[in-house]
Amino acid sequence: MRRIEDFRACHDIASLAKKMVELERHVMFPAVYRLIELALLLLVATATVKRAFSSMKIIKTELRSKMSDGWLNDLMVCYIEQEIFKSIDLGKIKEDFWKDGRALPLPGSSRRH
């Protein structure tokens, strides 16, 4: 009876997962807990895939047949993960680029010696 009472307040799958961790039942029933994790992850994963295909449709429509598959893949990563790319410091990338001793300057910049 006690076991049933512990989970009686769980009205959704997220609260069930929290309660399992709280009561350390996720260790006793790892397969059940893993299924709950996967069910919770499914919504996020589906939304991410839909966003990726939507992005690909936008990019492919605008550029149609002007690109190779490799370039499309690179562009897609940048477009889909734009939150990550917005946080990248371009000045740091330029500094690292110059450290390699490359012979050609970046477009629009003067080479520092």
CNS distance restraints for C-alpha pairs under 8 A (distance, minus, plus):
assign (resid   1 and name CA) (resid   5 and name CA) 6.44 0.50 0.50
assign (resid   2 and name CA) (resid   6 and name CA) 6.36 0.50 0.50
assign (resid   3 and name CA) (resid   7 and name CA) 6.94 0.50 0.50
assign (resid   4 and name CA) (resid   8 and name CA) 6.16 0.50 0.50
assign (resid   5 and name CA) (resid   9 and name CA) 7.81 0.50 0.50
assign (resid   6 and name CA) (resid  19 and name CA) 7.97 0.50 0.50
assign (resid   7 and name CA) (resid  16 and name CA) 7.04 0.50 0.50
assign (resid   7 and name CA) (resid  19 and name CA) 7.02 0.50 0.50
assign (resid  10 and name CA) (resid  15 and name CA) 5.31 0.50 0.50
assign (resid  10 and name CA) (resid  16 and name CA) 5.33 0.50 0.50
assign (resid  10 and name CA) (resid  19 and name CA) 7.63 0.50 0.50
assign (resid  11 and name CA) (resid  15 and name CA) 6.79 0.50 0.50
assign (resid  11 and name CA) (resid  16 and name CA) 7.53 0.50 0.50
assign (resid  12 and name CA) (resid  16 and name CA) 6.39 0.50 0.50
assign (resid  13 and name CA) (resid  17 and name CA) 6.28 0.50 0.50
assign (resid  13 and name CA) (resid  36 and name CA) 6.95 0.50 0.50
assign (resid  13 and name CA) (resid  40 and name CA) 7.69 0.50 0.50
assign (resid  14 and name CA) (resid  18 and name CA) 6.34 0.50 0.50
assign (resid  14 and name CA) (resid  40 and name CA) 7.36 0.50 0.50
assign (resid  15 and name CA) (resid  19 and name CA) 6.05 0.50 0.50
assign (resid  16 and name CA) (resid  20 and name CA) 6.12 0.50 0.50
assign (resid  17 and name CA) (resid  21 and name CA) 6.41 0.50 0.50
assign (resid  17 and name CA) (resid  33 and name CA) 6.87 0.50 0.50
assign (resid  17 and name CA) (resid  36 and name CA) 6.71 0.50 0.50
assign (resid  17 and name CA) (resid  37 and name CA) 7.65 0.50 0.50
assign (resid  18 and name CA) (resid  22 and name CA) 6.11 0.50 0.50
assign (resid  19 and name CA) (resid  23 and name CA) 6.06 0.50 0.50
assign (resid  20 and name CA) (resid  24 and name CA) 5.77 0.50 0.50
assign (resid  20 and name CA) (resid  25 and name CA) 4.74 0.50 0.50
assign (resid  20 and name CA) (resid  26 and name CA) 5.37 0.50 0.50
assign (resid  20 and name CA) (resid  33 and name CA) 7.64 0.50 0.50
assign (resid  21 and name CA) (resid  25 and name CA) 6.10 0.50 0.50
assign (resid  21 and name CA) (resid  26 and name CA) 5.55 0.50 0.50
assign (resid  24 and name CA) (resid  28 and name CA) 7.20 0.50 0.50
assign (resid  25 and name CA) (resid  29 and name CA) 5.94 0.50 0.50
assign (resid  26 and name CA) (resid  30 and name CA) 5.27 0.50 0.50
assign (resid  26 and name CA) (resid  32 and name CA) 7.65 0.50 0.50
assign (resid  26 and name CA) (resid  33 and name CA) 5.42 0.50 0.50
assign (resid  29 and name CA) (resid  33 and name CA) 6.29 0.50 0.50
assign (resid  30 and name CA) (resid  34 and name CA) 5.94 0.50 0.50
assign (resid  31 and name CA) (resid  35 and name CA) 6.23 0.50 0.50
assign (resid  32 and name CA) (resid  36 and name CA) 6.37 0.50 0.50
assign (resid  33 and name CA) (resid  37 and name CA) 6.22 0.50 0.50
assign (resid  34 and name CA) (resid  38 and name CA) 6.15 0.50 0.50
assign (resid  35 and name CA) (resid  39 and name CA) 6.11 0.50 0.50
assign (resid  36 and name CA) (resid  40 and name CA) 6.23 0.50 0.50
assign (resid  37 and name CA) (resid  41 and name CA) 6.09 0.50 0.50
assign (resid  38 and name CA) (resid  42 and name CA) 5.99 0.50 0.50
assign (resid  39 and name CA) (resid  43 and name CA) 7.48 0.50 0.50
assign (resid  40 and name CA) (resid  44 and name CA) 7.58 0.50 0.50
assign (resid  41 and name CA) (resid  45 and name CA) 6.07 0.50 0.50
assign (resid  42 and name CA) (resid  46 and name CA) 5.95 0.50 0.50
assign (resid  43 and name CA) (resid  47 and name CA) 6.22 0.50 0.50
assign (resid  44 and name CA) (resid  48 and name CA) 6.18 0.50 0.50
assign (resid  45 and name CA) (resid  49 and name CA) 6.23 0.50 0.50
assign (resid  46 and name CA) (resid  50 and name CA) 6.16 0.50 0.50
assign (resid  47 and name CA) (resid  51 and name CA) 6.08 0.50 0.50
assign (resid  48 and name CA) (resid  52 and name CA) 6.18 0.50 0.50
assign (resid  49 and name CA) (resid  53 and name CA) 6.26 0.50 0.50
assign (resid  50 and name CA) (resid  54 and name CA) 6.07 0.50 0.50
assign (resid  51 and name CA) (resid  55 and name CA) 6.05 0.50 0.50
assign (resid  51 and name CA) (resid  80 and name CA) 7.47 0.50 0.50
assign (resid  52 and name CA) (resid  56 and name CA) 6.10 0.50 0.50
assign (resid  52 and name CA) (resid  76 and name CA) 7.66 0.50 0.50
assign (resid  52 and name CA) (resid  80 and name CA) 6.00 0.50 0.50
assign (resid  53 and name CA) (resid  57 and name CA) 6.12 0.50 0.50
assign (resid  54 and name CA) (resid  58 and name CA) 6.39 0.50 0.50
assign (resid  55 and name CA) (resid  59 and name CA) 6.18 0.50 0.50
assign (resid  55 and name CA) (resid  76 and name CA) 7.31 0.50 0.50
assign (resid  55 and name CA) (resid  79 and name CA) 7.13 0.50 0.50
assign (resid  55 and name CA) (resid  80 and name CA) 6.95 0.50 0.50
assign (resid  56 and name CA) (resid  60 and name CA) 5.79 0.50 0.50
assign (resid  56 and name CA) (resid  76 and name CA) 6.57 0.50 0.50
assign (resid  57 and name CA) (resid  61 and name CA) 5.88 0.50 0.50
assign (resid  58 and name CA) (resid  62 and name CA) 6.34 0.50 0.50
assign (resid  59 and name CA) (resid  63 and name CA) 6.17 0.50 0.50
assign (resid  59 and name CA) (resid  64 and name CA) 7.82 0.50 0.50
assign (resid  59 and name CA) (resid  76 and name CA) 7.96 0.50 0.50
assign (resid  60 and name CA) (resid  64 and name CA) 4.90 0.50 0.50
assign (resid  60 and name CA) (resid  65 and name CA) 7.74 0.50 0.50
assign (resid  63 and name CA) (resid  67 and name CA) 7.03 0.50 0.50
assign (resid  67 and name CA) (resid  71 and name CA) 6.25 0.50 0.50
assign (resid  67 and name CA) (resid  72 and name CA) 6.51 0.50 0.50
assign (resid  68 and name CA) (resid  72 and name CA) 6.29 0.50 0.50
assign (resid  69 and name CA) (resid  73 and name CA) 6.13 0.50 0.50
assign (resid  70 and name CA) (resid  74 and name CA) 6.31 0.50 0.50
assign (resid  71 and name CA) (resid  75 and name CA) 6.07 0.50 0.50
assign (resid  72 and name CA) (resid  76 and name CA) 5.96 0.50 0.50
assign (resid  73 and name CA) (resid  77 and name CA) 6.34 0.50 0.50
assign (resid  74 and name CA) (resid  78 and name CA) 6.54 0.50 0.50
assign (resid  75 and name CA) (resid  79 and name CA) 6.15 0.50 0.50
assign (resid  76 and name CA) (resid  80 and name CA) 5.87 0.50 0.50
assign (resid  77 and name CA) (resid  81 and name CA) 5.85 0.50 0.50
assign (resid  78 and name CA) (resid  82 and name CA) 5.63 0.50 0.50
assign (resid  78 and name CA) (resid  85 and name CA) 6.62 0.50 0.50
assign (resid  81 and name CA) (resid  85 and name CA) 6.50 0.50 0.50
assign (resid  82 and name CA) (resid  86 and name CA) 5.96 0.50 0.50
assign (resid  83 and name CA) (resid  87 and name CA) 6.79 0.50 0.50
assign (resid  84 and name CA) (resid  88 and name CA) 6.94 0.50 0.50
assign (resid  89 and name CA) (resid  93 and name CA) 6.70 0.50 0.50
assign (resid  90 and name CA) (resid  94 and name CA) 6.27 0.50 0.50
assign (resid  91 and name CA) (resid  95 and name CA) 6.24 0.50 0.50
assign (resid  92 and name CA) (resid  96 and name CA) 6.19 0.50 0.50
assign (resid  93 and name CA) (resid  97 and name CA) 6.06 0.50 0.50
assign (resid  94 and name CA) (resid  98 and name CA) 6.27 0.50 0.50
assign (resid  95 and name CA) (resid  99 and name CA) 6.28 0.50 0.50
assign (resid  96 and name CA) (resid 100 and name CA) 6.74 0.50 0.50
assign (resid  97 and name CA) (resid 101 and name CA) 7.60 0.50 0.50
assign (resid  97 and name CA) (resid 102 and name CA) 7.20 0.50 0.50
assign (resid  98 and name CA) (resid 102 and name CA) 6.29 0.50 0.50
assign (resid 105 and name CA) (resid 109 and name CA) 6.79 0.50 0.50
assign (resid 105 and name CA) (resid 110 and name CA) 6.70 0.50 0.50
assign (resid 105 and name CA) (resid 111 and name CA) 5.76 0.50 0.50
assign (resid 106 and name CA) (resid 110 and name CA) 7.68 0.50 0.50
assign (resid 106 and name CA) (resid 111 and name CA) 7.95 0.50 0.50
